[in-house]
Amino acid sequence: MRTFILVLAAVVAVATVERRVDAGAAPSQEVAKALEQRKAMAAEFLEKVKTAKDPVALAIEATKDTFPGDEASLTPLNTAGMKCLAEHWEDPRSEATLLALTKGPVMPDVSEQVATRAAACLADVRARKNLKNVIPAGGTPEARVAAVRKAFEEHPKWLTSEEAAIVATRTTLMKEAIATGGVSVVDLVVQCGVWDIMSDFAKQHPEEYLAEVKKIGRRKALAAPYCVDVLTSTHSEKATALVLEWIKEESDGSLLRHLTSLVYRLPGAHENLLALLQDDRFPVCIAAATYLQVGFPTEATVAAIEAEIARRKAAGVPEGKLQGLSNLAEELRALLKKTAPKAAATATADQPKKQP
């Protein structure tokens, strides 16, 4: 162990040079060699923990790896060490070490560093402990799902809080519930507010997800985080029909804009946005025009927007209220003048050119 750490220190000293090399400059052979050595040492660590009698002790040493004068940055070795501690979550030293690392130095405006990675690993450790406490060992699938439901009933905050540790617990419990309960836990899925879990479930079980969203109704669905947005993961024409139905029923401007944005990401986008362009409610009309401009930048879109402006003028709508539509048409026409004809023709009838 001592030899391993001493060699590491030597490599760190050389590798630090790399952090001072200008972004546009090619690293020297010496720096490149040091970096390769560093990666090799991380690989060596991963091999050692496989057979180590005390992998946690080895991982704790690995987490101490830092760049000289920079204790906040991630290195291949301290990253591997923290991951190892998370995998050995039942050892109390893992939680204690990760907790201490979260209290280390922090660099402003840097998302990935030792403290933040340690916090994520710590949340994972605590989530796994919660799972062990919630679900009885060796239980039937039905018993395991029932235990998850009971846990959420007893701890309603676990389904709503955005605190990192609680989100990790919610994610772990939901994965267990889906793995053992399948579509029977769709009611928990639509409430959980974890995009990856919800989206993956909706892709695999689009009919069941859509049915549950319909069941809870427009108001609850729009209030639940990601619940309605995940409808786009179903790639379902039935989801399109539901969103269009809700647009007819909704009166809140911000929600109307939100629902219209979903139409843009669902089957039949072009046709449906053209129809919504003629909606008398300006939040819908402007949102539809915006997504037509972004997703379908063609002369036909300009013509459709200008035709709608003319229709509304004829109906007596003041010109001031139509300024937003006029601006969109002018912006798109200016864009098309700068764009080669081939580029303007790439937007197809039901495939937006890009996301806004």
N, C-alpha and C positions, 0 to 999 in steps of 0.2 A: 504493500500500500504506500509506504513512504517513498519508494522509488518512483511509483506511478505519479505521485503528487509533485515530486521534484522535477521530473521530466515535463510535467504539465506546466509548471512555472516557467521553464525555459521557453517552451513553445508560446506561451501567452506573451512573453516579452517581445518576441519577434512579431507575433501576429498583430500586436497593437499597432505596428507601423501601418498595417492595411487600413486602419480606421482613419489615418491621417493623409492617405493618398487622395488627391483630388478626384472627384467623381468621374471626370473625363480622362484621367490618366490611367495607363495600363500598369497593373501591379508589377513590381520587380520579381525576378525569379526567386529571390530569397523570401519575399512575402508570400508568393504563390506556394512555395514549398512548405512554409510554416502553416499555411491554411490547410494544406493537404494533411500535414501531420496532425493538426488539430482535429480534423474530421476523423482521421484514423483512430485517434485516442477516444473519441466519442464512441466509435464502433467497437473498440476494445472494451470500453466500459459495458456496453450492452451485452457483449459476449460473457464478460465476467459475472454479471448479475445472474445469468442463467444458472450458474453452478455454485454461486457464492453461498456459504452457510448463513451469512447475514447480509442479504442484499440491501436492506434498509440502511445499514451503516455505510455501505459503499455508496449508496445514492445520496446520503447526507453529505458525504465528502464531495461528491460531484456537484452538488448545488452550491458549494463554496467557490466554484470556479468563476472568476471575474476577469475583465480586462484591467490591467493596472491603472489605477486612478479612475476607474469607471465601474462601480459596483452595481449599477442599475441595468446595464445591458444584458440581453440574453446571449449565451454562447451555446454551441452545440452540446457541450457537456452539462452545463447547469440545466438546460432544457430537458435533456435525457434523464437527469437526476430527479427533477420534479415529476416527470411522467412516471418514473419508477415508483416514487413515493405514493402517487395516486393509485397505482396498481396494487400496492401493498397497504391499502387503506385501513385494514384491521389493526395494523401495528400503531400504537399510540404515538410513537416517535414521528410517524409520517405527518399526522395532523399538526403536531407541535412544531415541527420544522417548517412546514408550509406556512403556518400562521406567523412564525417569526419572519419569514421572507416577505410576507405581505407588508410588514412594517418597515421594510428597508427603504433606501433612497429611491426617489421617483423623479423621472425626467418629465417636465411639462410637455404637453402636446405630443407624447409618444405613446401609442396604444399598446404596442408589444414590448414589454420589458419584464424584468424579473418579478417585480411586485405584482403586476397584473397577471402574469402567467401563474404565479404562485396562488393568487386569489382564485383563479379558475380551477386549478387543481384542488385547492382546499374545498371549494364548493362541491366538486365531484366526490371527494372523500366523504364529506358530510352527507351528501345525497345517498351514497351507497350505504352508509350507516343507518340512515333513515329507512331505506328500503329493507334492510335486514330487520329493523325493529317493527316495521309495518307488516311484512309478509311472513307468515309462519313457514318454517323450513319443511320441505316435503309435502306441502299442501296440494290439493287438486287445483286444476286451472280455475274452476269455479270459486274455490276458497281464496285463491290469490287475487282474483278480480274483486271479490267481495271485500277483501282486506284493503285494497286500494281505494275502493269507493268509501269505505268507512273512514279511512285516513283523511280523505278530502272533506268528508262531512264533519269530522272532528276538528279539522284544521282548514277552514274555508279560505284562509289567507294563502294557503298553498296553491290555490287555483287562480289567485288574482295578483299577488305581489310580484313586482318586478325586481325585487332584491335578488342579486346574483345567486346567493346560496339557495334561496327558495325556488328560483327558476330551475336550478340544477336538480333540486329534489323533485319538482313537478315533472321535469323532463324524464328523469329516471323512473318515476312511478308510471308515467304514461307509456313509456316504452315497454315496461313490464305488463301493463294492462293490455296493450295492443297485442303483444306477443302471445299472451295467454287467452285473451278474450275476443280478439279479432273485431268483427263489425259490431259485436254486442256493446262495445264501449264507445260507440260513435257519439253518444251524448256527452261524454267526457272530452272527446276530441274537440268538438266545436267550442267548448268552454276554455280549453287549456291555454290558448294564446301563445303557443309555441309554433312558429311558422313552419319549421322543417317537419315537425310531427304532423301538423294539420295538412300541409301540402302533400306529403308522401301518402298519407291516408286517403286524401281526396283523389289522388292519381290512381291508387289501387282499388278504391271502392267509391267511384263517383256517384253511383245511384244512391247508395246509403248515406253518403255525406249530404247530397242535395236534399234527400228526403228529410233528414234531421234539421237542416237549415229551414226548410219550409215549415216544419213542425213547430219550431220555436218562434217563427214569425219575423216580420220585417224589423220591428223595433228592437227586439232582443238580439237579433242577428247583427244589426248595424252597431249595437252597443258593445258586442263581444269582440275583443281584439282579433283581427285577421279573419274572423269568421266568414264575412262576405267576400273579402279579397281572395280567399282560398278557392272560391268558386271558379276562378280562372284556371286553377290547376286541373279541373275536371275536363276541360276542353269539350264541354257538353253544350249542345244546342238547347237542351232543357234548362241549363243554367242561364243561358242568354235570355230565354223566354221569361224566367223568373225575375231577372234583373230588370227587364223591360216592363214587366208588370209592376214591380216596385217603384220604378220611375213614375209611372202613371199615378200611383197612390201617394207618393211622397210630396211634401210641400216645403221642407227645409232646404234652403238654397245650397248650403255646404254639402248636405247629404245627396242632393241631386247631382252636384258636380262629381262627387265621389262615385256614385252609381254609374254615371255616364263614362267615367274613366274605366270602369270595369267592362263596359260594352266594347270599348276599344281593344280589350285583351281577350275577348270571347269570339267564338265562331260567328260569322256574318257581320263583322265589324263595319266594313265599308257601307253596306246597304243600310244597316241599322243607324249608323251615325248620320247618314244622309237624311233618314226619316226624322231623327231627333233634331236635326238642324231646323226643321220646320215647327218644332215645339214652341208654343206661345210663351212658355216660361223662359226668361232670359238665361238663368243659370244653366238650363239644359242646352239651349241654343248655342250659347257661347262656348260651353264645354265641348259640344259636338263639333263646332267649327274649329276649335283649337286642335282636337285630335285628328280631324280630317287634314288640317294643315300640316301637322307633324308626321302623321302616318301615311298619308296619301297625297304627296305634294305634286299635283298634276294641274294642267290647265282646266281639266274637268272640275276639279275641286274649287278652283277660283271661280269658275262659272256658276257652280252651285251656290257658293256663298253670295256672289253678287246677285243672283236671281232671288235669293232669300231676302237680301237687303231691299231689292225693288218691290218684292211682294209686301213687305212690311211697310214700306213707304206708302204704297198704294192703299194700305189698310189704315193709314193715318198715324202711324207710329212716328213720333218726333225724331228728327235726324240725329239729335244728340244721343238718343238711346241706341242708335245704330252704329255709333262711332267704333265700338269694340269690334263689330263684325267687319266694318270697313278697314280697320287697321290690319286685321288678320288677312283679308283679301289682298291688301296692298303689300304686306310683308311677303306673302307667298308669291305674288306676281314678280316682285323684285328678286326673290330667290331663284325663281325659274329662269329669269333673264341671265343670271350668272351661271346657271347650270347647263351643262351639255344636254341636248335632247335625250341621249341614251340614259343619263342619270335620272332625268325626270320621268322616264318611262318604266323605271324599275319597280315602282310601287304597284302591286297587283291588287285585284279587287278585294281580296280577303286576307292579305298579308301586309300589315303595316310595315313601312320602310324602317322605322326605328321607334324606340320607346321615348316618350317625352322626358 
